Amino acid sequence: MAEPEIAPSKGLERTLSREHYLSPELFAREKERIFLREWFHVGREEDVATPGSYLVVEVAGESVLVVRTREGTLRAYYNVCRHRGCQLVLTGSDSAGCAPELAGSFASGIKCPYHAWTYTLEGALRTAPYLDENAGIRKDELSLHPVGIDTWGGFFFLNLVPREAEARGHTLRAQLGEAATRLANYPLADLRRVKRITYEVAANWKVMLENYNECYHCAGVHPELCKVVPAFRKNGGASLDWDEGIPHRDGAVTFTLSGQTARAPFPGLDQNELVKHKGELIYPNFMISLSMDHVAAFTVFPRDAGHSTIVCDFLFHPSEIEKPGFDPMDAVEFWDITNRQDWTIVEGVQRGMNSRRFAHGYYAPMESASLDIRKYIAERLGEMGSEPFSARCGVGQSDHGTENGSDPISGDRT
Ligand SMILES: [Fe+2]
């Protein structure tokens, strides 16, 4: 028998319902409404640095070919030949995975391995063996299917429905919003990756974003982090101003176990940024944490409702990388400790939400930024107020008569 609906305690806001974290149907809907339509962060421009270089990445189950043209422009295409649909770059039985894994360089054009239809790096069909335009073939109708690509700070983002995005004015700049302004002093485009760690995490992608969005958990989960930033222990991080930057303890300036570093700060930072830490969550899948000497960039590749791949790139300034004795591992080790603590706890959240006793959770006031996730999902999945998701998606039955949709949606990052 269903338990009676109770009003949330004062100051608590409901999270998304259980089904949002467990349902394959809702995940499929997120794929269509979010991962396909939004600008999805994938990698660094340096991954395709030279003319003719390419890499293959998987976004929302689609294999995408990213190419640097002879003129130096980045282009992206569905990794599908217009002839018979063969992959232009074969990714093997398990596709390309999520992170950029297949990389190489085209000597001339993009040649399909099946019948050797060959495309220019701009995606136009150049040659189709034994077929020519005199025989009626219309090459201009057989270009590769484009994927939108745009960059910010050396990061590149893909949009799988570029014409639709353009029609609705949905640019990468629009999606980045004020985050780009807040990070304007960091020389992001100049930075280079010196280390990448890829984690497989048995948790829904939103659990990972929600975890990034609050530091209520830091006191209990991250002892090393709290030694560097004691402010995380105060009031669950409620009084922290992320836009201004997070203060370290006295004498600490960066995210290493000692809080210190031999590396010079990035050029161009203001007095505040020289001693504080900043972080931004850029929906739907990009998180960027910035110290004065290094950046940890997290890219989430949602795999299914209960599994995400997360790629952590460590970026440093070239002037430091080229110094004799440069060693990034103090930062890498610090982040790896912190990351693993996070993945352990979010996997615990995912397992806990599988319980039939869990219908939805609550956001405490110091987790208010996570309300943005509820709003973000509601705006994109739609139709959330009229019918319980459990009824529509057939993923168990909630003990609560209403789901999240009837709640007022409020809250902001600030
Ligand atoms: Fe954490």
Residues whose N, C-alpha, C, O or C-beta is under 5 A from the ligand:
A	BS01	LIG	N211 D342
